[in-house]
Amino acid sequence: MENTSDLKGRAAIVTGSTKGIGLAIAEALVAAGCNVAVSSRHANDAEEAAHRLTQTGPGRAIGRSCDVQSYEECADMVAETVLAFGRLDILINNAGIGAFSPVGDLDPETWRAVMRTNLDGVFYCTHASLPHLRKANGAWIINIASLAGKNPFAGGAAYNASKFGLVGFSEALMLDVRQDDIRVTYIMPGSVATEFNHHSPSDADAWKIQPEDIAQIVMDLLAMSVRTLPSRVEVRPSKPPK
């Protein structure tokens, strides 16, 4: 089994990685010498992010358009990543959307979009990646969940359901693949200063978790001894407003 703490020459996919948490994770991986496929529903955004990341190095980045609601697009992204880098060692399922309204006001199409992105998309990317991850001699799947995956709140039915489902999926997946030398972790952040749900980060978000903090957690996980699996990480702002 390879030492995953040495990321030079290894290959990763980070979904939803042109901004926010995904971009911060991709930046940290490239800085450690990992080759990374960054993705977005918009090809131009993904290609521009990949270009910037490759310029910083030492790892390389490629940008791929991928709507995780489509299994075919997820499978194509995985295949193109393996073609470009010759391997796949790490999958970071980060792409996600939010929709917040009472159940009576939640239209079916919005419900489907949240489920297809936050839950189906994780399954699609994971399913397409597993044959390659099994060949990696020590791989890791990290799913970006949420504290909303265990703490329901009014108006959060769609988002809560998707993240509760992601937690259950992650725990079952961990049991499925642990004998294949694939470790599975899900991270459950609280409030993070990102563009999520059309938010514009500002100085008023200084108290929140920052995207680079989640990236640091990812890097710390990847540095763990191969004998150890932190399967769930909960993370909260240290001092939220009263």
C-alpha positions in Angstrom: 0.0 0.0 0.0 1.3 3.4 -1.0 1.8 6.2 1.6 -0.9 8.6 0.8 0.9 11.4 2.7 3.2 11.7 -0.3 0.9 13.2 -2.9 3.4 13.9 -5.6 2.4 12.2 -8.8 -0.9 11.0 -7.5 -4.2 12.0 -9.1 -7.4 13.5 -7.7 -10.9 14.6 -8.8 -12.5 17.4 -6.9 -16.1 18.1 -8.0 -17.5 21.6 -7.8 -14.0 23.0 -7.6 -13.9 26.4 -9.3 -14.8 28.3 -6.1 -15.3 28.0 -2.4 -14.4 24.8 -0.6 -13.7 22.8 -3.8 -11.3 25.3 -5.2 -9.5 25.6 -1.8 -9.1 21.8 -1.7 -7.8 21.7 -5.3 -5.3 24.4 -4.5 -4.0 22.5 -1.5 -3.7 19.3 -3.5 -1.8 20.9 -6.4 0.5 22.7 -4.0 1.4 19.3 -2.6 2.3 18.0 -6.0 -1.0 16.1 -6.7 -2.5 16.2 -10.2 -6.1 17.4 -10.0 -9.1 17.4 -12.3 -11.3 20.4 -11.4 -14.9 20.5 -12.5 -17.9 22.7 -12.9 -21.0 22.7 -15.0 -19.4 25.5 -17.0 -16.4 24.4 -19.1 -14.8 27.9 -19.2 -14.8 28.2 -15.4 -13.2 24.8 -15.0 -10.6 25.5 -17.6 -9.7 28.9 -16.2 -9.4 27.4 -12.7 -7.2 24.6 -14.0 -4.9 27.0 -15.8 -4.4 29.1 -12.7 -3.7 26.1 -10.6 -1.2 24.6 -13.0 0.7 27.9 -13.1 1.1 27.7 -9.3 2.2 24.0 -9.3 4.0 21.9 -8.7 1.1 19.6 -9.5 -0.9 19.9 -12.7 -4.6 20.6 -13.1 -7.1 19.9 -15.9 -10.5 21.4 -16.2 -13.6 19.4 -17.1 -17.2 20.3 -17.6 -19.3 18.0 -15.5 -22.9 18.2 -14.4 -23.0 15.6 -11.6 -26.7 15.1 -12.2 -25.7 13.1 -15.3 -24.1 9.7 -14.8 -22.7 9.9 -18.3 -20.9 13.2 -17.6 -19.5 11.8 -14.4 -18.2 8.7 -16.1 -16.7 10.8 -18.9 -14.9 13.1 -16.4 -13.4 10.1 -14.6 -12.3 8.5 -17.8 -10.7 11.7 -19.0 -8.9 12.2 -15.7 -7.4 8.7 -15.8 -6.4 9.2 -19.5 -4.7 12.5 -18.6 -2.9 11.4 -15.4 -2.7 7.6 -15.8 -4.3 6.9 -12.5 -6.9 8.0 -9.9 -6.1 7.9 -6.2 -8.4 10.5 -4.6 -12.1 11.5 -5.1 -13.5 14.5 -3.4 -17.2 14.7 -3.8 -17.8 18.4 -3.1 -20.4 19.6 -5.6 -23.7 20.6 -4.0 -26.6 23.0 -4.0 -29.1 24.3 -1.5 -32.8 25.1 -1.6 -34.5 26.3 1.6 -38.3 26.6 1.9 -41.1 24.8 3.8 -42.2 21.5 2.3 -45.5 23.0 1.2 -43.7 25.7 -0.8 -41.0 23.3 -2.3 -41.7 22.5 -5.9 -40.9 19.0 -7.1 -38.3 20.1 -9.6 -36.3 21.9 -6.9 -36.5 18.8 -4.7 -35.2 16.7 -7.6 -32.4 19.1 -8.4 -31.2 19.0 -4.8 -31.3 15.2 -4.6 -29.8 14.7 -8.0 -26.9 17.0 -7.2 -26.2 16.3 -3.5 -26.9 12.6 -3.5 -27.1 11.1 -6.9 -24.1 13.0 -8.1 -22.0 11.5 -5.2 -23.1 8.0 -6.2 -22.4 8.6 -9.9 -18.9 9.9 -9.4 -18.1 7.2 -6.8 -19.5 4.4 -9.0 -17.5 5.5 -12.0 -14.3 6.0 -9.9 -14.3 2.8 -7.9 -12.7 0.5 -10.6 -9.7 3.0 -10.8 -9.5 3.6 -7.1 -9.3 -0.1 -6.5 -6.1 -0.1 -8.6 -4.5 2.7 -6.6 -3.0 0.6 -3.8 -4.3 3.0 -1.2 -7.1 5.4 -2.2 -9.4 7.8 -0.5 -12.9 9.1 -1.0 -13.8 12.2 0.9 -17.4 13.4 0.8 -18.3 17.0 1.8 -21.4 16.6 3.8 -22.8 19.1 6.4 -23.9 19.4 10.0 -27.3 19.6 8.3 -26.9 15.9 7.8 -27.7 15.3 11.4 -29.4 18.5 12.5 -32.8 19.2 10.8 -34.2 22.7 10.7 -37.4 24.3 9.5 -37.2 25.1 5.8 -34.4 22.6 5.2 -36.3 19.5 4.2 -34.7 19.1 0.8 -31.2 20.0 1.9 -31.5 18.0 5.2 -32.7 14.9 3.3 -29.9 15.1 0.8 -27.2 15.4 3.5 -28.8 12.8 5.8 -28.7 10.5 2.8 -25.1 11.4 2.0 -24.1 10.5 5.6 -25.8 7.1 5.3 -24.3 6.5 1.9 -20.8 7.4 3.1 -21.0 5.1 6.1 -22.2 2.2 4.0 -19.6 2.9 1.3 -16.9 2.9 3.9 -17.9 -0.7 4.9 -18.2 -1.8 1.3 -14.6 -0.7 0.2 -12.4 -0.8 3.3 -11.0 -4.2 2.3 -10.1 -2.8 -1.1 -7.6 -0.3 0.5 -10.0 2.6 -0.1 -10.7 4.8 2.9 -13.9 6.8 3.1 -14.4 9.9 5.2 -17.2 12.5 5.3 -16.7 16.0 6.5 -19.6 17.8 8.2 -19.0 21.6 8.2 -21.1 24.1 9.9 -21.2 27.7 8.5 -18.5 28.2 5.8 -17.8 31.6 4.1 -18.5 30.6 0.5 -20.8 31.6 -2.4 -23.1 28.7 -1.4 -26.8 29.6 -1.9 -26.0 32.8 -3.8 -24.1 34.3 -0.8 -21.4 36.8 -1.3 -18.6 36.4 1.3 -17.5 39.6 3.0 -15.8 40.8 6.2 -18.9 40.0 8.1 -18.2 36.3 7.5 -14.8 36.4 9.4 -16.3 34.4 12.2 -17.2 31.5 9.9 -15.1 28.5 8.8 -13.0 29.5 5.8 -12.7 27.3 2.7 -9.0 26.9 3.4 -9.8 25.5 6.8 -11.8 22.6 5.2 -8.9 22.1 2.7 -6.5 21.8 5.7 -8.7 19.1 7.1 -8.6 17.2 3.8 -4.8 17.5 3.8 -4.6 16.3 7.4 -6.7 13.3 6.5 -4.6 12.4 3.6 -1.5 12.5 5.8 -3.0 9.9 8.2 -1.2 6.6 8.6 -2.6 3.9 6.3 -3.8 1.9 9.4 -6.1 4.7 10.6 -9.4 6.0 9.3 -11.1 9.1 10.7 -14.5 8.2 9.1 -16.4 11.3 10.2 -15.2 14.8 10.9 -17.5 17.4 12.4 -16.3 21.0 12.2 -17.9 24.2 13.5 -17.0 27.9 13.9 -15.1 28.3 17.1 -17.0 31.4 18.2 -20.2 32.2 16.3 -22.0 35.4 17.1 -24.2 35.4 20.2 
